[in-house]
Amino acid sequence: MKYLFPILVILTGILLSYALYQALEVAPTDQLQGDVYRIIYYHVPSAWTAFILFFVNFGASIYYLIKRCQVADIIALTAAEVGVVFQTVNLVTGPIWARPVWGIWWTWDLRLTSTLVMWLIYVSYLFLRRFSSSGETPVLAAALAVLGALCIPFVYFSIWFFRTQHPQPVIGGGGSMDPRMLHVLLLNWLAFSCFAFLVCWSRFRLEVLQREVDEAHAMRSLMDKPGVRSRSTR
């Protein structure tokens, strides 16, 4: 286990570099959009990775509400933090693509608006975890995570069932994609997923250590109280 993490870091770095090369050099150029379409190799995988992390957050939150398991609470927090980062990448790369293609940075399209609302819910989740000191904070955050998870299928299927400006899905939704483009897209998703896993792993270990330190400080503060100290020295 000591050497596993550095090995995975190296392998993930190689995979990310190879996926970048495939996205910028190997994948064919889109006949209609030109090279600007290549941002799809970061826009789409970041969204898919965020969805997976939000589902992990949802499952861990449900388990915490049932079992009050601290490990589940840490997993939920970790998945939400990393998921928000990837969702932010998705929200930033979307307008970068839209400006040359649509002629505008942003439109209050149903897909874009619902994605923004979902992002705001999970940002609120992180603010709640960061700034609330109540003992019920994990429970309230878990309930908020359930609400956020309900947005995921709505965001995903919004362009299936409603007329939107956002392009139709290229996989299973009436669109089409060159097999070479699809290969590169899935390769980048794999690279993003591996990177997300490593970040979650590091963040999980850090959170465990932080809680152990906080518990140790709380115990020391309790033992340093005059009444407790006098009883312990008898």
Protein Blocks (a to p, Z undefined) as FASTA:
>chain_A
ZZmmmmmmmmmmmmmmmmmmmmmmmpccdfklommlmmmmmmmmmmmmmmmmmmmmmmmm
mmmmmnopaklmmmmmmmmmmmmmmmmmmmmmmmmmmmmmnopabdcdfklmmmmmmmmm
mmmmmmmmmmpcbfklmmmmmmmmmmmmmmmmmmmmmmmmpccfbdcdfehnopacdfkl
mmmmmmmmmmmmmmmmmmmmmmmmmmmmmmmmmmmmmmmmmmmpmklmmmmmZZ
